[in-house]
């Protein structure tokens, strides 16, 4: 994939996706010669129409989730890899989804929210337990007590 001047990766083009899929199919032994039958066999294996596979291989845009899911399943690849190859996600966007960065401080209350602890008594227990553990850590010289 190419990169822009800002350093972010561009989305793959339909032509790039077609070339990527062709390479994947050839690696897996699908004969893509005009009378090789590989294109039809893959379409059947993926549960897709032959015309859909043909359009993708010719570099025509296909971003329907069901189609991409079928391709991922037939190729036994993670859907995320196919989404990047198809230009639905950039490699950078996928990285950001897989590795989110927290911009706000994690407090016991927000941790309880994210963990789905909604019962008031359970929340109080969780928050108090966290405070106790922080105090013990500070007393043992393992770092400062985080801000609430």
C-alpha positions in Angstrom: 0.0 0.0 0.0 1.1 3.5 -0.7 1.5 6.2 1.9 0.5 9.8 1.8 2.8 12.7 2.7 1.2 12.9 6.2 2.4 9.4 6.9 -1.1 7.8 7.0 -1.7 4.8 4.8 -4.1 5.2 1.9 -7.0 2.8 1.4 -6.4 0.1 -1.2 -8.0 0.7 -4.5 -10.4 -1.8 -6.2 -7.6 -2.7 -8.6 -5.3 -3.4 -5.8 -7.9 -5.6 -4.1 -8.5 -7.5 -7.3 -4.7 -8.1 -7.7 -4.5 -9.2 -4.0 -7.4 -11.6 -4.4 -5.9 -13.0 -7.6 -2.7 -13.7 -5.7 -4.5 -15.3 -2.8 -6.4 -17.6 -5.1 -3.4 -18.6 -7.1 -1.5 -19.4 -3.9 -4.3 -21.7 -2.9 -4.3 -23.5 -6.3 -7.2 -22.0 -8.0 -6.5 -22.0 -11.8 -7.4 -18.6 -13.0 -6.6 -19.2 -16.7 -9.6 -18.6 -19.0 -10.7 -22.2 -19.0 -9.1 -23.2 -15.7 -12.3 -23.2 -13.7 -10.7 -21.7 -10.6 -12.8 -18.5 -10.6 -16.0 -20.6 -10.7 -14.7 -23.0 -8.1 -13.8 -20.1 -5.7 -17.2 -18.5 -6.3 -18.8 -21.7 -5.3 -16.5 -22.3 -2.3 -17.2 -18.8 -1.1 -20.9 -18.9 -1.8 -20.7 -16.0 -4.2 -21.9 -15.5 -7.7 -19.4 -15.9 -10.5 -20.1 -12.4 -11.7 -19.2 -11.0 -8.3 -15.9 -12.8 -8.2 -15.2 -11.7 -11.8 -15.9 -8.1 -11.0 -13.6 -8.1 -8.0 -10.8 -9.7 -10.0 -11.3 -7.1 -12.8 -10.8 -4.3 -10.1 -14.3 -3.2 -9.7 -15.3 -2.0 -6.2 -16.9 -4.5 -3.9 -17.3 -3.4 -0.3 -20.4 -5.2 0.8 -19.7 -6.7 4.2 -21.3 -10.1 3.4 -19.2 -10.5 0.3 -16.0 -9.6 2.1 -17.0 -12.0 5.0 -17.6 -14.8 2.5 -14.1 -14.1 0.9 -12.4 -14.1 4.3 -14.2 -17.4 5.3 -13.3 -19.1 2.0 -9.7 -18.0 2.2 -9.6 -18.8 6.0 -8.3 -15.3 6.7 -9.3 -12.9 9.4 -12.0 -10.5 8.2 -9.8 -7.6 9.2 -7.1 -8.6 6.7 -9.7 -8.7 3.9 -11.2 -5.3 5.0 -7.7 -3.7 4.7 -7.0 -5.5 1.4 -10.4 -4.3 0.0 -9.8 -0.7 1.1 -12.6 -0.6 3.6 -10.1 0.1 6.4 -6.6 1.4 6.2 -3.9 -0.5 8.0 -3.6 2.5 10.3 -7.3 2.4 11.2 -7.1 -1.3 11.9 -4.1 -0.7 14.1 -6.0 2.0 16.0 -9.0 -0.2 16.5 -6.9 -3.1 17.7 -4.8 -0.8 20.0 -7.0 2.0 21.3 -5.4 4.8 23.3 -7.1 6.2 26.3 -7.2 10.0 26.5 -9.0 10.2 29.8 -7.7 8.9 33.1 -9.0 5.5 34.2 -10.7 5.9 37.5 -12.2 3.1 39.5 -15.6 4.5 38.5 -14.9 4.4 34.8 -13.3 1.0 35.2 -16.5 -0.2 36.8 -18.5 1.3 34.0 -16.3 -0.4 31.3 -16.6 -3.7 33.2 -20.3 -3.5 33.4 -20.5 -3.3 37.2 -23.9 -1.6 37.7 -25.1 -2.9 41.0 -24.6 0.0 43.5 -23.2 -2.3 46.3 -20.9 -4.1 43.8 -19.6 -0.7 42.5 -18.9 0.5 46.1 -17.0 -2.7 46.8 -15.0 -2.5 43.6 -14.1 1.2 44.2 -13.2 0.6 47.8 -11.1 -2.5 46.9 -9.3 -0.4 44.3 -8.6 2.3 46.8 -7.3 -0.2 49.3 -5.0 -1.8 46.7 -3.7 1.6 45.7 -2.9 2.5 49.3 -1.1 -0.8 49.8 0.9 -0.2 46.7 1.9 3.3 47.8 2.9 2.0 51.3 5.1 -0.6 49.7 6.8 2.1 47.6 5.5 0.7 44.3 4.5 4.1 42.9 2.3 7.0 43.7 -1.4 6.8 44.3 -3.3 7.6 41.1 -5.7 10.5 41.1 -9.4 9.8 41.4 
